[in-house]
Amino acid sequence: MAKLVPVDVFDLIIFGGTGDLAMRKLLPALYHRDRDGQFSGDSRIVAVGRSAFSHNDYLAEVEKSLRDNLGNGEFESAHWGNFRERIHYVEADALAHEQWGALNELLNGKEDRIRVAYLATAPSLFGPIAKGLDQNGLITDNSRIVLEKPLGRDLASASEINNQVGECFAENQIYRIDHYLGKETVQNLLALRFANSLFEPLWRRGAVDHVQITVAEELGVGGRIEFYDRVGALRDMVQNHLLQLVCLTAMEAPSSLHHDAVRDEKIKVLRALRPIDAEAVRSNTVRGQYGAGAIKGATVPGYDDELGGAQSSTETFVALKLEIDNWRWSNVPFYLRTGKRLKDKHSEIVVEFQDVPHSIFPEQKFDVMPNRLTIRLQPDEGVKLSLMAKEPGPGGFDLRPVSLDLSFEETFGLRYPDAYERLLMEVLRGNPALFMRRDEVDAAWQWVDSIIEGWEQSRQKVETYVAGSWGPTASSVLLDRDDRAWYPDS
Ligand code: BG6
């Protein structure tokens, strides 16, 4: 386990403290960090919500959620006894700043500690909450604000939110979360690329045939359908998580791990993405929506059924062919796909290298396959290198694909921390490297906006796919047209 660096005493204020994100992700992450001894002194977690909970009611909710969301055996009554002491609940309406008396009272006199406002709320509240903190005099030199995604629904709305928050907080106090950047394997991509010299000479056109990025989920939209129906997979997943994975895969080596050095390189990739305009959307993008089907034997309803029979054109699946116009990646396509209610929960980056220029092994049972480097983000985080090898035996010369397969969990023998554990600690330490800078968010929206416009202009329809499949047929056709196929083949 990497060394635990304790964080200085803090007050972490979670707006949206009764919401799904706070209960399922933030509080379990904080519980883990506290249990490992990373919190100092009487650091506090202040949950703000509109529900009329008493302090004890709220603690009961948190306890239930920890029991439900922590892994097997991770909830320890003895530690809960300590952790609960850190939690305070404040009933307040984020929009009625004059009613923030209880919050003021709790924070007054604690100006010397690190103060983090975590906005786990709808993005429309980001500006008003920042203003409320300002008007109540709650922003100190040690303050930071964390903004959850989605940050707006296009460049214009994201700019408006950024401007509103920017009136109250300096850019270096603003932490825009993309939780994929907190995933261990995503950070491992940096280690793999820049702590090993093996890959660098091959990490480019001429050696790489193409790159595939898949983020597949088994889950449907569930209780978030009202929100999701206004958003769709392109805004929910591609604009942030998948583009961040593209950046980390495609960027040049930064001069250091300094946050601006890393983010300067990422933004160059975003700016080099070839726009997918109205003409290109038909050939380079696929939109799908799940119909009824079965996942691992269990029947599941279609998206429209979940919407109560209403017809919706929101996509729950997107596949894209993306080109990066720079020297390293010229003519090396990146294929991206993400969707809900797919066959498996599985996320990976596959770098496929070029074919051997000439095969000296005729008449093989198995064709000579191009080498592939697969970086598995979840489940079973790890790296796999697919190679061709000779089958053992004295007769003939038969080849077979084999792989060098490394599972990080097995290798390090550790529980893999959730992304939020890492990200929350980085905010408390004041290190923004794993967060998105404003210009990054803007560049990502600018690229995504042109696809949204293209879809609108070309009236591109959503194609229904059966829940439990790998998405619409058009997604396979996207690669098939280029003589390629998704891994796993689908
Ligand atoms: C969130 C999206 O950002 O990421 C969700 O809003 C999605 O729709 C989730 O389910 C996926 O995250 P993970 O960590 O489970 O891959």
Residues whose N, C-alpha, C, O or C-beta is under 5 A from the ligand:
A	BS01	BG6	D236
